[in-house]
């Protein structure tokens, strides 16, 4: 009697997961589920097309087994988040790009596989459990990274992005699959999101600055003098145009601005004629912070970042591993320190919430339904890529969900405002 050795059994299982049929089906579903990002990137986004592609992706995925769920999840992770690996170039670690891409694919592939596995083992309906897994998936945040939201596929569609609307979408899909009747898809009308029209001009007296400063240029001290003078020139121009507020991107001053008395003095003087929100670093004598400096009426206040970028600004690993990773991969750099409290501030009696880049795409920043958020970002770590597009779609998502008006000043991509889920260019 022939015997199959464990190694051969393992290879056979791998072949089952990576057969041509499984790969093609998984790749198709992931492409459909990621298409809204790339259509927005190419300025080809249309509500009808986005609605159709997203519904097709869900309809196909809910009928597949765990092998195809693994492949679909892996490629969704790749298509949504491949740009994360671009930051390695700035640390001289280009060799690690394939490794990071593999980890991204494996992580999201496993998440999707786990949903399908639990569904197939459940005595309840397999399709319904898979739908429940998709409904709850946005609550799973690997290492604090929460950009995977399946309902985001509908952010520029005819259907809504609220959980109750996504529940209706999934329930309609499950019912159609169980009954084998596409007529049940008419219940999707219950998840319809009316188009919001806005005619206001919120940027009349506000200037959102866009800059094109690469990571290398930003940290080149020889260029700082010219860069800083450009900032003051833009402030003077805004004052001459009778603007009331000017907003600059994240870390436009890549120095500990609270220790730079000359620059602080000049900014305070300018702030007698215009309010200024500008990004800079902050040093408290022990640890660095990523901060917004708010200058108004000749005075300054500081709002520190609350949610740090995993592995970019703070290492989410246990201390003993975190110290080793920082020493080996980041030349012994110490992590930034996060503030414990979200900061709201007033400019001309109008309240704004502070947000710096990554944290503006997190649910926590929208606690209490803030009416206005000023976001400052530096997308230089991930350009050229689809990261600025995905970031914008997430901000549209939160603007729709909470009714928040978002003012976004960006380095290495265009600045914009989002009001009632609509993107307005300054």
C-alpha positions as CSV (number, residue, x, y, z in Angstrom):
1,X,0.0,0.0,0.0
2,X,1.4,3.4,-1.0
3,X,1.9,6.1,1.5
4,X,1.9,9.9,1.0
5,X,4.6,11.6,3.0
6,X,3.6,14.8,4.9
7,X,5.6,17.0,2.5
8,X,3.7,15.7,-0.5
9,X,0.4,16.2,1.3
10,X,1.4,19.8,2.0
11,X,2.4,20.4,-1.6
12,X,-1.0,19.0,-2.8
13,X,-2.9,21.3,-0.5
14,X,-0.9,24.3,-1.8
15,X,-1.7,23.3,-5.4
16,X,-5.4,23.1,-4.5
17,X,-5.3,26.7,-3.2
18,X,-3.4,28.0,-6.2
19,X,-5.0,26.2,-9.1
20,X,-5.6,28.2,-12.2
21,X,-9.4,28.2,-11.6
22,X,-9.1,29.4,-8.0
23,X,-6.5,32.1,-9.0
24,X,-8.7,33.5,-11.8
25,X,-11.9,33.5,-9.7
26,X,-10.1,35.1,-6.8
27,X,-8.3,37.7,-9.0
28,X,-11.6,38.6,-10.7
29,X,-13.5,39.2,-7.5
30,X,-10.6,41.2,-6.0
31,X,-10.3,43.3,-9.1
32,X,-14.1,44.1,-9.0
33,X,-13.8,44.9,-5.3
34,X,-10.9,47.3,-5.9
35,X,-12.1,48.9,-9.1
36,X,-13.6,51.9,-7.3
37,X,-10.1,53.0,-6.2
38,X,-8.5,52.9,-9.6
39,X,-11.5,54.4,-11.4
40,X,-11.3,57.4,-8.9
41,X,-7.5,57.5,-9.5
42,X,-8.0,57.8,-13.3
43,X,-11.0,60.2,-12.8
44,X,-13.3,57.7,-14.4
45,X,-15.6,57.2,-11.4
46,X,-19.3,57.0,-12.2
47,X,-22.0,56.1,-9.6
48,X,-23.7,53.5,-11.8
49,X,-20.5,51.8,-12.7
50,X,-19.2,51.7,-9.1
51,X,-22.6,50.4,-7.9
52,X,-22.6,47.6,-10.5
53,X,-19.0,46.5,-10.0
54,X,-19.3,46.5,-6.2
55,X,-22.5,44.5,-6.2
56,X,-21.0,42.0,-8.6
57,X,-18.0,41.5,-6.4
58,X,-20.1,40.8,-3.4
59,X,-22.5,38.5,-5.3
60,X,-19.7,36.4,-6.6
61,X,-17.7,36.3,-3.4
62,X,-20.6,35.2,-1.2
63,X,-21.0,32.1,-3.3
64,X,-17.3,31.0,-3.2
65,X,-15.5,28.6,-0.9
66,X,-12.6,29.4,1.5
67,X,-9.9,28.8,-1.1
68,X,-11.3,31.5,-3.3
69,X,-11.9,33.7,-0.3
70,X,-8.2,33.4,0.6
71,X,-7.1,34.4,-2.9
72,X,-9.7,37.2,-3.1
73,X,-8.6,38.6,0.3
74,X,-4.9,38.4,-0.6
75,X,-5.3,40.4,-3.8
76,X,-7.7,42.9,-2.2
77,X,-5.0,43.5,0.3
78,X,-2.5,43.9,-2.5
79,X,-4.7,46.2,-4.7
80,X,-5.8,48.4,-1.8
81,X,-2.5,48.6,0.1
82,X,0.5,47.8,-2.1
83,X,1.7,51.4,-1.7
84,X,2.6,50.8,2.0
85,X,5.8,49.1,0.8
86,X,6.9,52.2,-1.1
87,X,8.0,53.8,2.3
88,X,10.8,51.2,2.6
89,X,12.6,52.9,-0.2
90,X,13.2,56.0,2.0
91,X,14.9,53.7,4.6
92,X,17.2,52.1,2.0
93,X,15.3,48.8,2.3
94,X,14.1,48.3,-1.2
95,X,15.1,44.6,-0.8
96,X,12.2,44.2,1.7
97,X,9.5,45.4,-0.6
98,X,8.5,41.9,-1.9
99,X,8.5,40.6,1.7
100,X,6.2,43.4,2.9
101,X,3.9,42.8,-0.1
102,X,3.8,39.1,0.8
103,X,2.9,39.9,4.4
104,X,0.1,42.2,3.4
105,X,-1.4,39.6,1.0
106,X,-1.0,36.8,3.6
107,X,-2.6,38.9,6.4
108,X,-5.7,39.9,4.4
109,X,-5.9,36.5,2.7
110,X,-6.0,34.9,6.1
111,X,-8.7,37.3,7.4
112,X,-11.0,36.4,4.4
113,X,-10.1,32.7,4.7
114,X,-11.1,32.7,8.4
115,X,-14.5,34.2,7.6
116,X,-15.2,31.5,5.0
117,X,-13.8,28.8,7.2
118,X,-16.0,29.7,10.1
119,X,-19.0,30.0,7.8
120,X,-18.4,26.5,6.3
121,X,-18.1,25.0,9.8
122,X,-21.2,26.7,11.1
123,X,-24.5,24.8,11.3
124,X,-26.2,28.0,10.1
125,X,-26.4,29.1,6.5
126,X,-22.9,29.4,5.0
127,X,-23.7,32.4,2.9
128,X,-25.4,34.3,5.8
129,X,-22.3,33.8,8.0
130,X,-20.0,35.0,5.2
131,X,-22.2,38.1,4.8
132,X,-22.0,38.7,8.6
133,X,-18.2,38.4,8.4
134,X,-18.1,41.1,5.7
135,X,-20.4,43.3,7.8
136,X,-18.1,43.1,10.8
137,X,-14.7,43.1,8.9
138,X,-14.3,46.9,9.2
139,X,-14.0,46.4,13.0
140,X,-10.8,44.3,12.5
141,X,-7.7,46.6,12.6
142,X,-4.4,44.7,12.1
143,X,-1.8,46.6,14.1
144,X,-4.2,49.5,14.4
145,X,-4.6,50.0,10.6
146,X,-8.3,50.3,9.8
147,X,-8.4,51.3,6.1
148,X,-10.1,48.0,5.0
149,X,-13.8,48.8,5.0
150,X,-15.8,46.7,2.5
151,X,-18.7,49.2,2.5
152,X,-16.2,51.8,1.1
153,X,-16.8,50.2,-2.3
154,X,-20.1,52.2,-2.3
155,X,-18.7,55.5,-1.3
156,X,-19.2,57.0,-4.8
157,X,-22.2,54.9,-5.8
158,X,-26.0,55.1,-5.6
159,X,-26.0,53.1,-2.4
160,X,-25.1,54.2,1.1
161,X,-22.1,53.5,3.3
162,X,-23.8,53.3,6.7
163,X,-23.7,49.9,8.4
164,X,-27.5,49.6,8.2
165,X,-27.3,50.2,4.4
166,X,-24.5,47.7,4.0
167,X,-26.6,45.2,6.0
168,X,-29.4,45.7,3.6
169,X,-27.1,45.2,0.6
170,X,-25.6,42.0,2.1
171,X,-29.0,40.7,3.2
172,X,-30.4,41.2,-0.3
173,X,-27.5,39.3,-1.8
174,X,-27.9,36.4,0.6
175,X,-31.7,36.2,-0.2
176,X,-31.1,36.3,-3.9
177,X,-28.5,33.5,-3.6
178,X,-30.7,31.3,-1.4
179,X,-33.8,31.8,-3.5
180,X,-31.9,31.7,-6.8
181,X,-33.9,34.8,-7.9
182,X,-32.3,38.0,-8.9
183,X,-35.7,39.7,-8.5
184,X,-34.9,40.1,-4.8
185,X,-32.2,42.6,-5.7
186,X,-34.9,45.1,-6.0
187,X,-34.8,45.4,-2.2
188,X,-31.5,47.3,-2.8
189,X,-33.6,50.4,-3.3
190,X,-33.9,50.4,0.6
191,X,-30.1,51.2,0.7
192,X,-30.3,54.0,-1.8
193,X,-28.4,57.1,-0.9
194,X,-29.9,60.3,-2.3
195,X,-27.4,62.6,-4.0
196,X,-26.6,65.6,-1.9
197,X,-26.2,69.0,-3.7
198,X,-24.2,71.8,-2.1
199,X,-23.9,75.3,-3.3
200,X,-21.9,76.9,-0.5
201,X,-18.5,78.3,-0.9
202,X,-16.6,77.4,2.3
203,X,-13.2,78.3,0.9
204,X,-13.9,82.0,0.2
205,X,-11.6,83.2,3.0
206,X,-9.5,80.1,3.5
207,X,-6.3,79.1,1.7
208,X,-5.3,75.4,1.6
209,X,-1.7,75.1,0.5
210,X,-0.5,72.2,-1.6
211,X,3.3,71.6,-1.7
212,X,5.5,69.3,-3.8
213,X,8.4,68.6,-1.4
214,X,9.8,65.1,-1.6
215,X,10.9,63.2,1.5
216,X,14.6,63.7,0.6
217,X,14.1,67.4,0.1
218,X,12.1,67.8,3.3
219,X,14.8,66.4,5.5
220,X,17.7,68.1,3.7
221,X,18.8,70.8,6.1
222,X,20.5,72.7,3.3
223,X,17.1,73.4,1.7
224,X,15.3,74.4,4.9
225,X,16.0,78.1,4.6
226,X,14.5,78.4,1.1
227,X,11.6,76.1,2.1
228,X,10.8,78.2,5.1
229,X,11.0,81.5,3.2
230,X,8.5,80.1,0.7
231,X,6.1,79.5,3.6
232,X,6.3,83.1,4.7
233,X,5.9,84.3,1.1
234,X,2.6,82.3,0.8
235,X,1.4,83.8,4.1
236,X,2.2,87.3,2.9
237,X,0.3,86.6,-0.3
238,X,-2.7,85.4,1.6
239,X,-2.6,88.5,3.8
240,X,-2.5,90.7,0.7
241,X,-5.6,88.9,-0.6
242,X,-7.5,89.5,2.6
243,X,-7.8,85.9,3.5
244,X,-8.6,85.0,7.1
245,X,-7.0,81.5,7.4
246,X,-4.1,79.7,5.7
247,X,-3.5,76.0,6.2
248,X,-0.2,74.3,5.4
249,X,0.5,70.5,5.1
250,X,1.9,68.2,7.8
251,X,5.5,68.8,9.0
252,X,6.0,71.7,6.6
253,X,8.5,72.7,9.2
254,X,10.5,69.4,9.6
255,X,12.1,70.8,12.8
256,X,11.2,71.1,16.4
257,X,9.3,74.3,15.8
258,X,8.7,75.0,19.5
259,X,12.5,75.2,19.9
260,X,12.9,77.5,16.9
261,X,12.3,80.9,18.4
262,X,13.1,82.9,15.3
263,X,10.4,81.1,13.2
264,X,7.9,81.2,16.1
265,X,8.4,84.9,16.4
266,X,7.9,85.5,12.7
267,X,4.8,83.3,12.6
268,X,3.3,85.0,15.6
269,X,3.8,88.4,14.0
270,X,2.1,87.2,10.8
271,X,-0.8,85.8,12.9
272,X,-1.8,89.3,13.8
273,X,-3.1,89.6,10.3
274,X,-4.2,86.1,9.4
275,X,-4.7,82.8,11.3
276,X,-2.2,80.0,10.4
277,X,-2.4,76.3,10.8
278,X,0.9,74.6,10.0
279,X,2.6,71.3,10.6
280,X,5.8,70.9,12.6
281,X,7.6,68.7,15.1
282,X,7.4,69.2,18.8
283,X,10.0,68.2,21.4
284,X,9.1,68.0,25.1
285,X,12.7,67.2,26.2
286,X,12.1,63.4,26.1
287,X,10.2,62.3,23.1
288,X,9.2,63.8,19.7
289,X,5.6,64.5,18.7
290,X,4.0,65.2,15.3
291,X,2.0,68.4,15.8
292,X,-0.2,71.1,14.3
293,X,0.7,74.7,15.3
294,X,-2.2,77.0,15.4
295,X,-1.3,80.7,15.2
296,X,-4.1,83.2,15.7
297,X,-4.3,86.8,16.9
298,X,-0.5,86.8,17.5
299,X,-0.6,83.7,19.8
300,X,0.2,80.0,19.3
301,X,-1.4,76.8,20.5
302,X,-0.2,73.3,19.8
303,X,-2.3,70.2,18.9
304,X,-0.4,66.9,19.0
305,X,-1.2,63.9,17.0
306,X,-3.4,61.3,18.7
307,X,-3.2,58.3,16.4
308,X,0.2,57.4,15.1
309,X,1.0,55.5,11.9
310,X,1.7,51.8,12.7
311,X,5.5,51.1,12.0
312,X,5.8,54.6,10.5
313,X,5.6,56.8,13.6
314,X,5.2,54.2,16.4
315,X,5.9,50.5,16.6
316,X,2.8,48.6,17.7
317,X,4.8,45.5,18.7
318,X,5.7,44.6,22.3
319,X,8.5,46.7,23.8
320,X,11.2,44.0,23.5
321,X,10.4,43.5,19.8
322,X,9.8,47.2,19.2
323,X,13.2,48.2,20.5
324,X,14.9,45.5,18.3
325,X,13.0,46.5,15.2
326,X,13.8,50.2,15.7
327,X,17.4,49.4,16.3
328,X,17.8,47.1,13.3
329,X,15.6,48.7,10.7
330,X,15.3,52.4,11.8
331,X,18.9,53.2,12.9
332,X,17.8,53.2,16.6
333,X,15.2,55.9,16.1
334,X,12.8,56.4,19.0
335,X,9.0,56.4,18.4
336,X,6.9,59.5,18.3
337,X,4.6,59.9,21.3
338,X,0.8,60.2,20.8
339,X,-1.3,62.6,22.7
340,X,-4.1,61.1,24.8
341,X,-6.7,63.7,24.0
342,X,-8.3,64.8,20.7
343,X,-7.8,68.6,20.3
344,X,-10.6,71.0,19.2
345,X,-9.6,74.7,18.7
346,X,-11.3,77.9,17.7
347,X,-10.4,80.3,14.9
348,X,-12.5,83.4,14.7
349,X,-15.1,81.8,17.0
350,X,-15.4,78.8,14.6
351,X,-14.6,75.4,16.1
352,X,-12.3,73.0,14.2
353,X,-11.0,69.5,15.2
354,X,-7.3,68.8,14.6
355,X,-6.2,65.8,12.5
356,X,-2.9,64.9,11.1
357,X,-2.8,62.6,8.1
358,X,-3.5,59.0,9.1
359,X,-5.6,59.8,12.1
360,X,-8.1,61.7,9.9
361,X,-9.1,58.3,8.4
362,X,-9.9,56.7,11.8
363,X,-13.3,56.5,13.4
364,X,-12.0,57.8,16.7
365,X,-11.4,61.3,15.3
366,X,-15.1,61.6,14.5
367,X,-16.4,61.0,18.0
368,X,-19.0,63.6,18.9
369,X,-19.7,64.3,15.2
370,X,-17.4,67.3,14.7
371,X,-18.8,69.9,12.3
372,X,-15.4,70.8,10.9
373,X,-12.0,69.1,10.7
374,X,-8.7,70.6,9.5
375,X,-6.5,67.8,8.2
376,X,-2.8,68.3,7.3
377,X,-1.0,65.5,5.5
378,X,2.3,64.5,4.0
379,X,1.8,61.9,1.2
380,X,5.4,62.1,0.1
381,X,6.1,58.7,1.6
382,X,3.7,56.9,-0.8
383,X,3.7,58.8,-4.0
384,X,3.3,58.2,-6.9
385,X,0.6,55.7,-5.9
386,X,-3.1,55.2,-5.2
387,X,-2.6,56.1,-1.5
388,X,-3.8,59.8,-1.9
389,X,-6.9,58.5,-3.8
390,X,-7.8,55.9,-1.1
391,X,-7.2,58.5,1.6
392,X,-9.6,60.9,-0.2
393,X,-12.2,58.2,-0.5
394,X,-12.0,57.4,3.2
395,X,-12.4,61.1,4.0
396,X,-15.4,61.2,1.7
397,X,-16.8,58.2,3.6
398,X,-16.4,59.9,7.0
399,X,-17.8,63.2,5.7
400,X,-20.9,61.3,4.5
401,X,-21.2,59.3,7.7
402,X,-20.8,62.1,10.2
403,X,-21.8,65.2,8.1
404,X,-18.3,66.7,8.8
405,X,-16.8,69.3,6.5
406,X,-13.1,68.4,6.0
407,X,-10.4,70.9,5.0
408,X,-7.3,69.0,3.8
409,X,-3.9,70.6,3.1
410,X,-1.5,68.1,1.5
411,X,2.1,67.7,0.5
412,X,2.7,65.7,-2.8
413,X,-0.9,65.7,-3.9
414,X,-3.7,68.2,-4.4
415,X,-5.4,69.9,-1.4
416,X,-9.2,69.9,-1.3
417,X,-12.3,70.3,0.9
418,X,-15.0,67.7,1.4
419,X,-18.5,68.9,2.3
420,X,-21.5,66.5,2.7
421,X,-19.4,63.8,1.0
422,X,-18.6,66.0,-2.0
423,X,-15.1,66.9,-3.0
424,X,-14.5,70.6,-3.8
425,X,-11.3,71.8,-5.2
426,X,-10.0,75.1,-3.7
